[in-house]
Amino acid sequence: MIFDFLENIKNEFLSYFVPERVEYEIVGECKKCGKCCNYMYSFDTYTEKEFKIMQFLFPAYRRFYIRGKDKDGNLIFACKYVTKEGLCSVYDKRLPMCKKYPAKKIYAKADLHEGCGYRVIDKTFEDYLSKGTKDNKKEVD
């Protein structure tokens, strides 16, 4: 498992040398349902032990807990500050990642929760070839 972790770090480092990345745009607005705060994934965190290390290294992550695993065995995280109504109980003290969610541009295709007010705009191969003009984009739900 340590080799997988080191492989991920190596790949992340090498990704900075890719001359052009495919970008996906996210459009829409928040419906304040709280699903994004109750069902989160973390890149490169595959085990409970790795999660505990993350919480040790980054104390702000202690607000998250492991909710379970998805059908593929990936860890699902949740924030302990989300109310039953789907709102943040410490809104003025939320993390930068929460304030920025969702990023307007992402570099990996993302699936959003069913009923989410945001949508990922998927670039087609032709869009990539034509430098991604907005006229040729199609929405993916």
FIMI-696543 format. One record per residue: x, y, z of N, C-alpha, C, O in turn. Coordinates in steps of 0.05 Angstrom, whole numbers, padded with zeros to 5 digits, always signed. Example, Ala and Ser with C-alpha at 12.3 -4.5 7.8 and 13.67 -1.06 7.14 Angstrom:
+00264-00114+00156+00246-00090+00156+00264-00066+00156+00285-00066+00169;+00257-00045+00142+00273-00021+00143+00258+00001+00157+00268+00023+00161;
//
This chain:
+00016-00024+00000+00000+00000+00000+00017+00025+00000+00010+00046-00012;+00040+00024+00013+00058+00048+00013+00067+00053-00015+00071+00076-00023;+00071+00032-00031+00079+00035-00059+00058+00049-00075+00064+00066-00093;+00033+00043-00070+00010+00056-00084+00010+00086-00077+00006+00103-00094;+00015+00092-00051+00015+00119-00042+00038+00135-00056+00034+00157-00065;+00062+00122-00057+00085+00135-00070+00080+00138-00100+00088+00158-00112;+00067+00119-00112+00060+00120-00141+00041+00143-00146+00044+00157-00166;+00022+00148-00128+00004+00170-00131+00018+00197-00129+00012+00215-00144;+00037+00199-00110+00052+00224-00107+00069+00229-00133+00070+00251-00143;+00081+00208-00143+00097+00210-00168+00079+00220-00191+00087+00238-00205;+00056+00207-00194+00038+00215-00216+00027+00244-00213+00025+00258-00232;+00022+00252-00188+00013+00279-00183+00036+00299-00191+00030+00319-00204;+00060+00292-00184+00083+00309-00191+00086+00311-00222+00089+00332-00233;+00084+00288-00235+00087+00287-00264+00065+00302-00279+00068+00312-00301;+00041+00303-00266+00018+00316-00279+00023+00346-00283+00011+00358-00301;+00041+00358-00268+00047+00386-00271+00063+00392-00297+00066+00415-00304;+00073+00371-00309+00088+00374-00334+00073+00368-00359+00084+00368-00381;+00047+00362-00356+00030+00357-00379+00025+00384-00392+00017+00403-00379;+00031+00387-00419+00029+00413-00431+00001+00425-00432-00002+00450-00430;-00020+00409-00434-00047+00420-00435-00065+00400-00421-00066+00376-00428;-00081+00409-00403-00100+00392-00389-00128+00397-00400-00135+00419-00409;-00143+00376-00400-00171+00378-00408-00185+00389-00383-00182+00379-00361;-00201+00410-00387-00215+00422-00365-00245+00417-00368-00256+00417-00390;-00258+00412-00346-00287+00409-00345-00298+00433-00329-00287+00440-00308;-00318+00445-00339-00330+00468-00325-00354+00457-00308-00367+00438-00315;-00359+00471-00286-00382+00465-00269-00399+00490-00269-00390+00512-00264;-00425+00486-00275-00444+00508-00276-00468+00501-00258-00472+00478-00251;-00483+00522-00250-00507+00517-00234-00505+00532-00208-00489+00550-00204;-00523+00524-00190-00523+00536-00163-00530+00516-00142-00542+00495-00148;-00522+00522-00118-00526+00504-00095-00556+00503-00087-00569+00524-00086;-00566+00479-00081-00593+00476-00072-00594+00473-00041-00615+00469-00030;-00571+00474-00028-00568+00472+00001-00581+00447+00012-00595+00447+00032;-00575+00424-00001-00585+00399+00008-00566+00384+00027-00574+00366+00042;-00540+00392+00026-00520+00379+00044-00509+00353+00034-00492+00341+00048;-00517+00343+00011-00507+00317+00001-00477+00318-00003-00463+00299+00003;-00467+00340-00013-00438+00342-00018-00422+00341+00007-00399+00333+00007;-00433+00349+00030-00419+00349+00055-00422+00322+00070-00407+00315+00088;-00442+00306+00062-00447+00280+00074-00436+00257+00059-00436+00234+00069;-00429+00261+00034-00419+00240+00016-00395+00251+00000-00398+00258-00023;-00371+00251+00013-00347+00262+00000-00327+00240-00005-00326+00219+00008;-00311+00245-00026-00289+00227-00032-00263+00243-00029-00263+00267-00032;-00241+00229-00025-00215+00242-00023-00196+00227-00042-00194+00203-00041;-00183+00242-00060-00163+00229-00077-00140+00219-00060-00132+00233-00041;-00130+00196-00065-00107+00185-00053-00111+00177-00023-00091+00175-00009;-00135+00175-00014-00140+00165+00013-00156+00139+00011-00181+00140+00006;-00143+00117+00014-00156+00091+00008-00162+00074+00033-00179+00057+00032;-00149+00080+00055-00152+00064+00079-00158+00082+00103-00153+00106+00103;-00169+00070+00124-00174+00085+00149-00147+00095+00161-00146+00117+00172;-00126+00079+00158-00100+00087+00168-00090+00113+00154-00080+00131+00167;-00093+00114+00127-00085+00137+00112-00102+00162+00121-00091+00184+00122;-00127+00157+00126-00145+00179+00135-00136+00189+00162-00135+00214+00167;-00128+00172+00180-00119+00180+00207-00093+00196+00204-00088+00215+00219;-00075+00188+00186-00051+00204+00181-00058+00231+00171-00046+00251+00179;-00077+00233+00152-00085+00259+00142-00096+00277+00165-00090+00301+00166;-00112+00265+00182-00122+00281+00205-00100+00290+00224-00102+00311+00235;-00080+00273+00227-00057+00281+00244-00041+00304+00231-00034+00323+00244;-00036+00301+00205-00020+00322+00191-00036+00347+00187-00024+00369+00187;-00062+00345+00183-00079+00368+00177-00102+00368+00197-00123+00357+00191;-00099+00380+00221-00119+00379+00242-00147+00389+00233-00167+00380+00244;-00148+00406+00213-00175+00415+00204-00191+00392+00193-00216+00394+00193;-00178+00370+00184-00193+00347+00174-00206+00330+00195-00220+00311+00190;-00202+00338+00220-00214+00323+00242-00245+00327+00243-00259+00313+00256;-00254+00347+00227-00283+00351+00225-00296+00330+00208-00321+00327+00209;-00280+00314+00193-00291+00294+00176-00289+00266+00189-00272+00261+00206;-00308+00249+00183-00307+00222+00192-00314+00203+00169-00325+00211+00149;-00306+00178+00172-00312+00158+00151-00340+00149+00155-00348+00138+00175;-00356+00154+00134-00385+00146+00135-00389+00118+00126-00408+00104+00135;-00371+00108+00109-00374+00081+00098-00357+00078+00073-00338+00092+00068;-00366+00058+00057-00352+00054+00031-00373+00051+00009-00396+00043+00014;-00365+00059-00015-00384+00056-00038-00382+00028-00049-00367+00011-00038;-00396+00023-00070-00397-00004-00082-00370-00013-00092-00365-00037-00095;-00352+00006-00098-00325-00001-00108-00304-00002-00085-00281-00007-00090;-00313+00002-00060-00295+00000-00038-00281+00026-00031-00264+00026-00013;-00288+00048-00044-00277+00074-00038-00289+00085-00012-00313+00082-00007;-00272+00098+00004-00282+00110+00029-00300+00134+00023-00295+00150+00005;-00321+00136+00038-00340+00159+00036-00337+00174+00062-00339+00162+00084;-00333+00200+00060-00330+00217+00084-00354+00235+00087-00369+00241+00069;-00357+00245+00112-00378+00264+00118-00367+00284+00138-00348+00279+00153;-00379+00307+00139-00371+00328+00157-00390+00327+00181-00414+00325+00178;-00379+00329+00205-00395+00327+00229-00410+00353+00236-00426+00354+00254;-00405+00374+00220-00418+00400+00225-00442+00405+00207-00453+00427+00207;-00451+00385+00192-00474+00388+00174-00499+00382+00191-00501+00361+00204;-00519+00400+00189-00544+00395+00204-00562+00377+00189-00557+00370+00165;-00583+00368+00202-00603+00350+00188-00616+00364+00165-00625+00351+00146;-00616+00391+00165-00628+00406+00143-00608+00410+00120-00616+00421+00099;-00584+00400+00123-00564+00401+00102-00547+00427+00102-00533+00433+00083;-00548+00442+00124-00533+00467+00126-00509+00464+00144-00508+00446+00161;-00490+00481+00141-00465+00480+00157-00470+00495+00184-00478+00518+00184;-00465+00482+00206-00470+00494+00232-00447+00513+00240-00450+00528+00260;-00425+00512+00226-00402+00530+00231-00395+00544+00205-00371+00546+00197;-00415+00555+00192-00412+00567+00165-00390+00587+00164-00374+00588+00144;-00388+00604+00184-00367+00625+00183-00339+00614+00188-00319+00629+00185;-00337+00589+00197-00311+00577+00203-00305+00553+00184-00288+00536+00191;-00319+00552+00162-00315+00529+00144-00287+00530+00130-00276+00552+00128;-00278+00508+00121-00251+00505+00109-00251+00519+00081-00272+00522+00069;-00227+00527+00072-00225+00539+00045-00237+00521+00024-00249+00530+00005;-00232+00494+00026-00243+00476+00006-00274+00477+00005-00286+00473-00016;-00286+00482+00028-00315+00484+00029-00325+00510+00017-00345+00511+00003;-00310+00531+00022-00317+00557+00011-00314+00558-00019-00330+00571-00033;-00296+00543-00030-00291+00543-00059-00307+00522-00074-00307+00521-00098;-00321+00504-00059-00336+00483-00072-00360+00493-00087-00374+00511-00077;-00366+00483-00110-00348+00467-00127-00329+00485-00143-00336+00508-00149;-00306+00476-00148-00287+00491-00165-00300+00495-00192-00314+00478-00202;-00296+00518-00203-00309+00524-00229-00297+00508-00252-00310+00503-00272;-00271+00500-00249-00258+00483-00269-00245+00461-00255-00232+00465-00234;-00247+00437-00265-00235+00413-00254-00220+00399-00276-00225+00403-00299;-00201+00382-00268-00184+00368-00288-00190+00338-00290-00177+00324-00305;-00210+00329-00275-00218+00301-00277-00249+00302-00278-00261+00318-00264;-00260+00284-00293-00289+00284-00295-00301+00276-00268-00292+00257-00255;-00321+00290-00260-00333+00285-00233-00362+00277-00236-00376+00286-00254;-00371+00261-00218-00400+00255-00216-00410+00271-00192-00399+00271-00171;-00432+00284-00197-00445+00299-00175-00469+00284-00165-00479+00266-00179;-00478+00291-00142-00500+00276-00129-00526+00281-00145-00530+00302-00156;-00543+00261-00145-00569+00263-00158-00584+00286-00145-00587+00288-00121;-00595+00303-00162-00610+00326-00152-00593+00351-00146-00604+00371-00138;-00567+00349-00149-00549+00371-00144-00556+00394-00164-00563+00389-00187;-00554+00418-00155-00559+00441-00172-00537+00448-00191-00540+00465-00208;-00514+00434-00188-00491+00439-00206-00491+00417-00228-00501+00395-00224;-00479+00424-00250-00475+00405-00272-00447+00407-00283-00435+00429-00283;-00436+00385-00292-00409+00384-00304-00413+00387-00334-00428+00372-00346;-00399+00406-00346-00399+00410-00375-00377+00393-00386-00353+00398-00381;-00384+00373-00401-00365+00353-00412-00355+00362-00439-00370+00369-00456;-00328+00362-00442-00317+00369-00468-00316+00344-00486-00308+00323-00477;-00324+00348-00511-00322+00326-00530-00294+00326-00542-00279+00345-00537;-00287+00306-00556-00261+00304-00570-00258+00328-00589-00236+00339-00591;-00279+00334-00603-00279+00357-00622-00274+00383-00607-00260+00401-00617;-00285+00386-00583-00280+00410-00567-00251+00413-00560-00239+00434-00562;-00239+00390-00553-00211+00391-00546-00194+00399-00570-00175+00415-00567;-00201+00388-00593-00186+00395-00617-00189+00424-00625-00171+00437-00636;-00213+00435-00620-00218+00463-00628-00212+00482-00605-00222+00505-00605;-00197+00474-00585-00189+00490-00562-00213+00496-00544-00212+00516-00529;-00234+00479-00545-00255+00481-00525-00274+00505-00528-00280+00517-00507;-00282+00512-00551-00301+00534-00554-00327+00527-00540-00336+00504-00541;-00339+00546-00527-00363+00541-00511-00387+00532-00528-00406+00521-00517;-00386+00538-00554-00409+00531-00571-00413+00501-00574-00434+00492-00580;-00391+00486-00570-00392+00457-00576-00394+00440-00551-00391+00415-00554;-00399+00451-00528-00400+00435-00504-00427+00423-00499-00447+00434-00507;-00427+00399-00487-00452+00387-00480-00453+00382-00451-00433+00376-00438;-00476+00383-00439-00479+00380-00410-00481+00350-00404-00493+00335-00418;-00469+00343-00381-00471+00316-00370-00483+00318-00343-00473+00334-00326;-00503+00303-00337-00515+00304-00310-00505+00281-00293-00512+00278-00270;
//
